[in-house]
Amino acid sequence: MDVNKKIATRQSYGEKLAELGEKNKNIIVFDSDLSEATKTSIFAKKFPKRFFDMGIAEQDMISTAAGVATFGKTAFASTFAMFRSGKSV
């Protein structure tokens, strides 16, 4: 790997998720309708049965990720921080 090669953090994130997904069958990835931007689409293409696009429902996505984690799965939930920190009434 060329240490001088610069790539976006989100690209590294997507690539590493896909790499980890090959090694660990318990990894499940959730996204909130932003998989092209967050690069979780890389994981989704390799492991479509372990990827869930939750739509624009961040609170539901986090709850679902927490739920599957209670059953021994490793959950990654991805969205933009601005959307995750907001709370709908």
C-alpha positions as CSV (number, residue, x, y, z in Angstrom):
1,M,0.0,0.0,0.0
2,D,1.3,3.4,-0.9
3,V,1.3,5.5,2.3
4,N,1.6,8.7,0.2
5,K,-1.6,8.0,-1.7
6,K,-4.4,10.1,-0.4
7,I,-8.0,8.8,-0.4
8,A,-11.1,10.1,1.3
9,T,-11.9,8.7,4.8
10,R,-15.3,7.5,3.6
11,Q,-13.6,5.5,0.8
12,S,-11.3,3.9,3.3
13,Y,-14.3,3.2,5.6
14,G,-16.2,1.4,2.8
15,E,-13.2,-0.6,1.7
16,K,-12.4,-1.7,5.2
17,L,-16.0,-2.7,5.9
18,A,-15.9,-5.0,2.8
19,E,-12.6,-6.4,3.9
20,L,-13.9,-7.1,7.4
21,G,-17.0,-8.6,6.0
22,E,-15.0,-11.2,4.2
23,K,-13.3,-12.2,7.5
24,N,-16.3,-12.0,9.8
25,K,-19.7,-13.3,8.8
26,N,-21.4,-11.7,11.8
27,I,-20.9,-8.1,10.4
28,I,-24.1,-6.4,9.3
29,V,-24.2,-2.9,7.8
30,F,-27.0,-0.5,8.0
31,D,-27.3,2.8,6.1
32,S,-29.8,5.6,5.9
33,D,-30.2,6.1,2.2
34,L,-26.7,7.4,1.8
35,S,-24.7,4.3,0.8
36,E,-23.1,6.0,-2.2
37,A,-21.9,8.9,-0.1
38,T,-20.8,6.9,3.0
39,K,-19.3,4.2,0.7
40,T,-21.2,1.4,2.5
41,S,-22.3,0.5,-1.1
42,I,-18.9,-1.3,-1.4
43,F,-20.0,-3.7,1.4
44,A,-23.6,-3.9,0.0
45,K,-22.3,-5.1,-3.4
46,K,-20.3,-7.8,-1.9
47,F,-22.7,-8.9,0.8
48,P,-26.3,-7.9,-0.1
49,K,-27.9,-10.2,2.4
50,R,-26.0,-8.4,5.3
51,F,-26.7,-4.9,4.2
52,F,-29.8,-3.0,5.0
53,D,-30.8,0.4,3.7
54,M,-33.1,1.8,6.3
55,G,-34.2,4.9,4.4
56,I,-34.3,8.3,6.0
57,A,-35.1,6.8,9.5
58,E,-31.9,7.2,11.5
59,Q,-33.5,6.6,14.9
60,D,-35.0,3.4,13.6
61,M,-31.6,2.4,12.0
62,I,-29.8,2.8,15.3
63,S,-32.4,0.9,17.3
64,T,-32.3,-1.9,14.7
65,A,-28.5,-2.1,14.8
66,A,-28.6,-2.2,18.6
67,G,-31.2,-5.0,18.4
68,V,-29.1,-7.2,16.1
69,A,-26.1,-6.6,18.3
70,T,-27.9,-8.2,21.2
71,F,-27.9,-11.4,19.2
72,G,-24.2,-11.4,18.7
73,K,-23.9,-9.6,15.4
74,T,-21.5,-6.7,14.8
75,A,-23.5,-3.8,13.5
76,F,-22.3,-0.8,11.7
77,A,-24.8,2.0,11.3
78,S,-23.8,4.8,8.9
79,T,-25.2,8.2,8.2
80,F,-24.2,11.8,8.2
81,A,-23.6,13.2,11.8
82,M,-26.0,16.0,11.1
83,F,-28.8,13.5,10.6
84,R,-27.8,11.2,13.4
85,S,-27.7,13.9,16.0
86,G,-31.1,15.3,15.1
87,K,-34.2,14.2,16.9
88,S,-37.6,14.3,15.4
89,V,-40.6,15.1,17.6
